[in-house]
Amino acid sequence: MLKEYLLRRDYAMFRRVKRYFDELWKGRRRLVAGVERKGLEEEGLVRGEAGEVDMNMVMDGVALSDLRRKMISVMEVGNFIQGLDVVVRHSGTGMILSERNIGTIPLYRRHLDLQSKNQERSTSPDSLSPPLKPLRPTGTGITPLSLTPARDLSELAMRFSQVWVDVLGWGGGSISSVSYGGIGIAQDEVAEVYFGIYNKAEGRWVSEEFLVVVDWKGNVLATGEGDGADKKTKTLFMDLSHRDLDRSEALWIVGRVVRVGKMVSADSGGGTGGRPALVRGDTGSSFGSLKSSASGSDGDRGKVRRPFGWGVASLAEVLKERAAEDDGSGVSVTKSFDLSMPIFTPTTESNFGTLHDNILHKLGGFESAGTLINLRVKVFHGDAADVMNSKVHAPLLKSIVLTPRNGFGDVIIPNTVRNSMYITLSSGDFSHSGLTFSPLQSLRLTKKSASKTSARNIEVSVQIRLSSGEFVKNCISKANGCGRDASWRSVVSYHSNQPKWGEMIRVDLSPGQFERSHVFLLVRHVSSGGSSNSKEVTSPGGSGDGSEGVGEREGTFAFGFLPLLRGNHTVLHDALHTLHLYRFDRKAAHPSVYLNFAPGPDLAVPARLAPKDVEGAVEALKFNQNGQTGDSVGVRTRLCSTKLTQGRGLLGLVHWKEGVKKGTLSDSDGVGGVLERFMETSETEIIKFLPQIFDGLFSILESELNNQGRWDEK
């Protein structure tokens, strides 16, 4: 190597490397002298004055160990500055270390420590010269992973954009009378307006939804708790990726309007099942706190959530706008755009859940509601945290609601923590609902209503329940801007046996709660007159608020459930699940009973949730003889978690040692199966759980099952 430096006339590197060689030569002489002196003393022999060993170089054991460590350090730095392979050695003996004598994970950590130390040594003041260009790039073959990311995190963050939206209010349209106000709802009603970003081409939601609650005049109402609740009209839709912006013509702001009030208003003449009636309501109503009616909780017994309309506004022009220069905070922003969103109502309420697609693709089935929503929009380019911390844009971001992305994007920023499941109430089939009322419920119905087996007003309530029977509080989010609740109620379509809801909620649970929880659904018929809403019967041990017991609201005739875990301890896969509905009975509507049933055609209750109560099993056997109603509900689930996985292969790799202890992986063939299943893991899952994956792979390499090196090349 020294000759190569001379030929290249790289005299600085030559002198530096030669110095290391000289130190190694002197150190070797001292090491040989020290070892020989020690050997002679052990044999009881003493050399004379004419001996070959210089006695000034003889050392004791401590000095000998220190010299070894120094020489090893010299070799490591010498190889490092030349870009040669660095070999990890034992600091005391100089023995070469490998996965055979210390294990793969400790070896990997020593490589990382050695890399860091060599960088400090090569640039220290006592070095011969500043860092020099090596023969080949430094670090080749040193560590399995680079110590620094390939791309700076700030550059990565600039790949995201945040869409700022301010709901200015309602305007225009043909509805101008005082009775109907600016929206078209009664004076004792409110409207829930949900805003989200939707990809028209792919038919998917890019963002979660943001909720604004307004009264009949279009005035924004507080959705928080207490007298100091904010009336928030601004939101920041977060983390739109470059892939989203590349097809900006496909992105739309979509607004969904839900009327919260009576099932059928008095002036509508009973309703026809057509477009939502724009009716005159009672005057002088006071809403007070809108927490109960806006959230769909049981606080307001006499009101239901009714379909009203949808609106869309294109984001293409906004997203193509060139942003201003960076203001120094790493954030750039476009100018403001004012958008108008006309509202359309469905001609058939049962298609309310898919009306936005009809509007976007001009498929018909809708008509103008005679009103529109005015929006102001601009786009921030940069990381969401930098946007929120920007002092320049602080006035725009005051009292703003952050609306997260719907799921993960193309890139997952390090240290991102999410643990949620999106649950979409898709559709239902209630062709047999008229045959499933209990005797007591049947007496409450008139002969006329009992005969309407094909035309019912169906409402589905959703709660998260533990296997013990307790309900999980404050875990359901219907939208951003209104907090979380213990329960959620669906929109009710007028006289529809096969409603299509398309409503999505987000369930936030800890990993421990996921393992013990399941989705619990109650189905009820809502009387067109609204009288059935005023009374509620609660099962023993329940308060009726959905947080402690089963609230049997009058008209409840069925229930269903969906476990969040599968039998192999992975989370329920992302798909549309068809759920069986069972006849509502107070005794049967307890987990100790119904967890003995099948949730759906291709679903099963995992062993850890299965009840072990003999009494419950006996009750389930009695009930199951005629328990199924024949009705069904479609529920779509999608996991968004950095803590839990749906991949059997990934879970098997991370917990392979537990499999060995249980006897399911007793030999190397079992490990081979784990590795083969892991190969099917998606890229997103690998990125989310990269540290755990490396721990699992390295632990296999250093285990006794790999003594012959069988899995080294896998």
PyMOL commands that set and color helices and strands:
alter all, ss='L'
color gray80, all
select helices_A, chain A and resi 2-7+11-43+55-57+61-81+104-122+153-157+242-246+248-250+266-268+291-295+316-320+349-360+384-389+394-397+433-435+439-444+447-450+511-516+531-534+591-594+614-623+648-654+656-662+668-678+683-688+690-701+704-706
alter helices_A, ss='H'
color red, helices_A
select strands_A, chain A and resi 161-171+190-199+204-205+210-214+220-221+234-240+251-261+304-314+332-333+337-346+366-381+401-403+419-429+458-466+476-477+487-489+500-508+517-525+536-538+551-553+556-563+575-583+628-641
alter strands_A, ss='S'
color yellow, strands_A
deselect
rebuild
show_as cartoon
